[in-house]
Amino acid sequence: MVEGKPEAVRTQGLFKRFGQQIAVAGVDLIVPRGSFAGLVGPNGAGKTTTLSMVTGLLRPDAGVIEINGHGVWSDPVKVKSRIGVLPEGLRLFERLSGRELLLYNGQLRGIPRDEVERRADELLRVMDLVEAQDKLVVDYSTGMRKKIGLAAALLHNPDVLFLDEPFEGVDPVSANTLVEVLQRYTASGSTVVFSSHVMDLVERLCDWVSVMSRGNIVAQGPIDSIRRGRTLNEAFLDLVGVRGGGEEGLSWLGSSSV
């Protein structure tokens, strides 16, 4: 339990190595149920690898992963039926239209056709994709692809939603739509876990944050306990041990000499 709430996500000793490179070095990740949680860290910190293992896309070398009390690797069917995933580098069935993609996902999930139609209609309207619903996904912009991908991840009404850099390359209008949908989702008691290295966005959206650096969780908890009176960006830079030195060298930069 965390602050009286059961955990939506808990890992213990999560470890992953690629050759000689340790990507995740014994992570104990905790996310309370009903949280809008950010997993933050610099590039190469291990965020994507961690989320890939937590969502059952990548098998860990060691460690335990539980989502709402169910083991991801010991009870994979149960877990995957109750989570939604929007991975980085999203791959979609591009020769389907947006609407066909949702209907196909609904069939894969075993949702009755009438119910899939109803949910697809609502998701397309909320995501502002009604006019584009009959266009092939291959012709969608980056923002449209993120929105249809999120719609597909939400279609079966998951308990926990995992998003890897969901706002990367997304225009402000599409980003605002995504934020509104996700805030409605967490307001209902569901859980969002998303990775990002954009501190301003995490500070605006999240009530819980986990900070990763070099394959480890270096701090996690309610966002105010991480900030401690600072901005999240200031706290983040302190936690990941940013080194100075930017003023040294490059003496030639900006010089007019040839």
C-alpha positions as CSV (number, residue, x, y, z in Angstrom):
1,M,0.0,0.0,0.0
2,V,1.2,3.6,-0.8
3,E,-0.5,6.4,1.1
4,G,-3.5,4.1,1.8
5,K,-3.8,3.2,-1.9
6,P,-3.1,-0.2,-3.4
7,E,-0.3,-0.4,-6.0
8,A,-1.4,-0.4,-9.6
9,V,2.2,-1.3,-10.6
10,R,5.0,-2.8,-8.5
11,T,8.3,-4.2,-9.6
12,Q,11.0,-5.8,-7.4
13,G,14.6,-6.2,-8.5
14,L,13.9,-5.7,-12.2
15,F,17.0,-6.3,-14.2
16,K,17.9,-6.3,-17.9
17,R,21.3,-6.6,-19.6
18,F,22.0,-6.3,-23.4
19,G,25.4,-7.9,-23.9
20,Q,27.8,-6.0,-21.6
21,Q,25.4,-3.1,-21.2
22,I,23.2,-3.1,-18.1
23,A,20.0,-1.2,-19.2
24,V,18.0,-1.7,-16.0
25,A,19.8,-2.5,-12.8
26,G,17.4,-3.8,-10.1
27,V,14.5,-1.4,-10.4
28,D,11.8,-1.2,-7.6
29,L,9.1,0.8,-9.3
30,I,5.9,1.7,-7.4
31,V,2.8,3.4,-8.9
32,P,-0.3,3.8,-6.7
33,R,-3.7,3.0,-8.2
34,G,-5.5,6.0,-9.6
35,S,-2.3,8.0,-10.2
36,F,-1.2,10.0,-13.1
37,A,2.4,8.9,-12.9
38,G,5.5,10.1,-14.7
39,L,8.6,8.0,-15.3
40,V,11.3,10.5,-16.1
41,G,15.0,10.3,-16.8
42,P,17.6,11.4,-19.4
43,N,18.0,9.6,-22.6
44,G,19.4,6.1,-22.0
45,A,18.2,6.0,-18.4
46,G,16.3,2.8,-19.0
47,K,12.7,4.1,-19.2
48,T,11.6,2.4,-22.4
49,T,13.3,-0.9,-21.4
50,T,11.5,-0.8,-18.0
51,L,8.1,-0.1,-19.6
52,S,8.7,-2.8,-22.2
53,M,9.3,-5.4,-19.4
54,V,6.4,-4.1,-17.2
55,T,4.0,-4.5,-20.1
56,G,5.1,-7.9,-21.1
57,L,6.8,-6.9,-24.4
58,L,10.3,-7.7,-23.2
59,R,11.3,-10.5,-20.8
60,P,13.4,-9.4,-17.8
61,D,16.6,-11.2,-16.8
62,A,15.5,-11.1,-13.2
63,G,12.8,-9.5,-11.0
64,V,9.1,-9.6,-10.3
65,I,6.5,-7.4,-12.0
66,E,2.9,-7.1,-10.7
67,I,0.0,-5.1,-12.1
68,N,-3.0,-4.8,-9.8
69,G,-1.6,-7.8,-7.9
70,H,-1.2,-10.1,-10.9
71,G,2.2,-11.3,-12.1
72,V,2.9,-10.0,-15.6
73,W,4.9,-13.2,-16.5
74,S,3.0,-15.7,-14.3
75,D,-0.4,-14.6,-15.4
76,P,0.1,-12.8,-18.7
77,V,-3.3,-13.3,-20.2
78,K,-5.0,-11.8,-17.2
79,V,-2.6,-8.8,-17.1
80,K,-2.7,-8.0,-20.8
81,S,-6.5,-8.1,-20.9
82,R,-6.5,-5.2,-18.3
83,I,-3.7,-2.9,-19.6
84,G,-3.4,-0.6,-22.5
85,V,-0.1,0.2,-24.2
86,L,1.0,3.1,-26.5
87,P,4.7,2.3,-27.2
88,E,7.3,4.5,-28.5
89,G,7.8,4.1,-32.3
90,L,4.2,3.1,-32.5
91,R,3.5,0.4,-35.2
92,L,0.0,0.2,-36.5
93,F,-1.9,-1.7,-39.2
94,E,-1.3,1.1,-41.7
95,R,-3.4,-0.2,-44.5
96,L,-6.5,0.0,-42.4
97,S,-8.5,3.1,-41.9
98,G,-8.7,4.7,-38.5
99,R,-12.2,3.2,-37.9
100,E,-11.2,-0.2,-39.2
101,L,-8.2,-0.2,-36.9
102,L,-10.5,0.3,-33.9
103,L,-13.0,-2.3,-35.0
104,Y,-10.2,-4.8,-35.6
105,N,-8.7,-4.2,-32.1
106,G,-12.2,-4.7,-30.7
107,Q,-12.5,-8.1,-32.4
108,L,-9.1,-9.1,-31.1
109,R,-10.3,-8.2,-27.6
110,G,-13.5,-10.2,-27.9
111,I,-15.7,-7.2,-27.5
112,P,-19.2,-7.6,-29.1
113,R,-19.5,-5.9,-32.4
114,D,-22.3,-3.5,-31.4
115,E,-20.3,-2.4,-28.4
116,V,-17.1,-1.9,-30.4
117,E,-19.1,0.3,-32.9
118,R,-20.4,2.4,-30.0
119,R,-17.0,2.8,-28.4
120,A,-15.3,3.5,-31.7
121,D,-17.8,6.3,-32.5
122,E,-17.2,7.9,-29.1
123,L,-13.4,7.6,-29.3
124,L,-13.2,9.0,-32.8
125,R,-15.4,12.0,-31.8
126,V,-13.4,12.7,-28.6
127,M,-10.1,12.4,-30.5
128,D,-11.3,14.7,-33.2
129,L,-10.8,12.0,-35.9
130,V,-14.4,11.7,-37.3
131,E,-13.4,13.4,-40.5
132,A,-10.3,11.2,-40.9
133,Q,-11.9,7.9,-39.8
134,D,-12.1,6.5,-43.3
135,K,-8.5,7.6,-44.3
136,L,-5.8,5.0,-44.2
137,V,-3.6,5.2,-41.1
138,V,-0.5,5.4,-43.4
139,D,-1.8,8.8,-44.4
140,Y,-2.2,10.1,-40.8
141,S,0.0,12.8,-39.4
142,T,2.1,12.1,-36.3
143,G,-0.5,13.7,-34.0
144,M,-3.3,11.7,-35.7
145,R,-1.4,8.5,-35.3
146,K,-0.8,9.1,-31.6
147,K,-4.5,9.8,-31.1
148,I,-5.7,6.7,-33.0
149,G,-3.1,4.7,-31.1
150,L,-4.4,6.0,-27.8
151,A,-8.0,5.3,-28.9
152,A,-7.0,1.7,-29.7
153,A,-5.3,1.4,-26.3
154,L,-8.4,2.7,-24.5
155,L,-11.0,0.7,-26.5
156,H,-11.2,-2.2,-24.0
157,N,-11.3,0.1,-21.0
158,P,-8.1,-1.0,-19.3
159,D,-7.3,-0.5,-15.6
160,V,-3.7,0.8,-16.3
161,L,-2.5,2.6,-19.4
162,F,1.2,2.7,-20.3
163,L,2.5,5.4,-22.6
164,D,6.0,5.8,-23.8
165,E,6.8,9.4,-24.9
166,P,3.2,9.9,-26.0
167,F,3.6,13.6,-26.8
168,E,6.8,13.3,-28.8
169,G,6.3,15.0,-32.2
170,V,2.7,15.9,-31.4
171,D,1.4,19.3,-32.3
172,P,-0.1,21.5,-29.5
173,V,-3.8,20.9,-30.5
174,S,-3.4,17.1,-30.6
175,A,-1.4,17.2,-27.4
176,N,-4.2,19.1,-25.7
177,T,-6.7,16.5,-26.9
178,L,-4.5,13.7,-25.5
179,V,-4.2,15.5,-22.1
180,E,-7.9,16.0,-21.8
181,V,-8.7,12.3,-22.6
182,L,-6.0,11.1,-20.1
183,Q,-7.2,13.4,-17.3
184,R,-10.8,12.1,-17.8
185,Y,-9.4,8.5,-17.6
186,T,-7.5,9.0,-14.3
187,A,-10.5,10.9,-12.8
188,S,-12.5,7.7,-13.1
189,G,-9.9,5.9,-10.9
190,S,-7.8,4.3,-13.6
191,T,-4.0,4.7,-13.7
192,V,-1.7,6.3,-16.3
193,V,2.0,5.6,-16.4
194,F,3.9,7.6,-19.0
195,S,7.6,8.1,-19.7
196,S,9.0,11.5,-20.7
197,H,12.1,13.7,-20.4
198,V,10.0,16.9,-20.7
199,M,9.8,18.1,-17.0
200,D,7.4,20.9,-17.6
201,L,4.8,18.5,-19.0
202,V,5.3,16.0,-16.2
203,E,5.0,18.8,-13.6
204,R,1.8,20.0,-15.2
205,L,0.1,16.5,-15.4
206,C,1.4,14.2,-12.8
207,D,0.7,13.6,-9.1
208,W,3.3,10.9,-8.8
209,V,6.8,10.7,-10.3
210,S,9.6,8.1,-10.5
211,V,13.1,9.4,-11.5
212,M,15.4,7.0,-13.4
213,S,19.1,7.5,-14.0
214,R,21.6,4.9,-15.3
215,G,19.2,2.0,-15.0
216,N,18.1,2.8,-11.4
217,I,15.2,4.6,-9.6
218,V,16.9,7.4,-7.8
219,A,13.7,8.9,-6.3
220,Q,10.0,8.3,-6.4
221,G,6.9,9.5,-4.7
222,P,4.3,12.3,-4.8
223,I,5.5,15.1,-7.0
224,D,5.7,17.6,-4.2
225,S,8.0,15.3,-2.2
226,I,10.3,15.1,-5.1
227,R,10.3,18.8,-5.8
228,R,10.8,19.9,-2.2
229,G,10.1,23.6,-3.1
230,R,12.0,23.5,-6.3
231,T,10.7,23.1,-9.9
232,L,10.7,19.5,-11.0
233,N,13.4,20.4,-13.5
234,E,15.7,21.7,-10.8
235,A,15.0,18.6,-8.7
236,F,15.6,16.3,-11.6
237,L,19.0,17.9,-12.5
238,D,20.1,17.4,-8.9
239,L,18.9,13.8,-8.7
240,V,20.5,12.6,-11.9
241,G,23.8,14.3,-11.0
242,V,24.2,16.7,-13.9
243,R,27.8,17.7,-14.2
244,G,29.0,21.2,-15.2
245,G,31.7,22.0,-17.7
246,G,29.6,23.6,-20.4
247,E,31.6,26.8,-20.2
248,E,34.9,25.1,-20.8
249,G,36.2,24.4,-24.3
250,L,34.6,25.5,-27.6
251,S,36.4,28.8,-27.4
252,W,36.2,29.0,-31.1
253,L,32.4,28.9,-31.2
254,G,31.0,32.2,-32.3
255,S,34.3,33.5,-33.3
256,S,34.4,35.4,-36.6
257,S,37.9,34.1,-37.4
258,V,38.3,31.5,-40.2
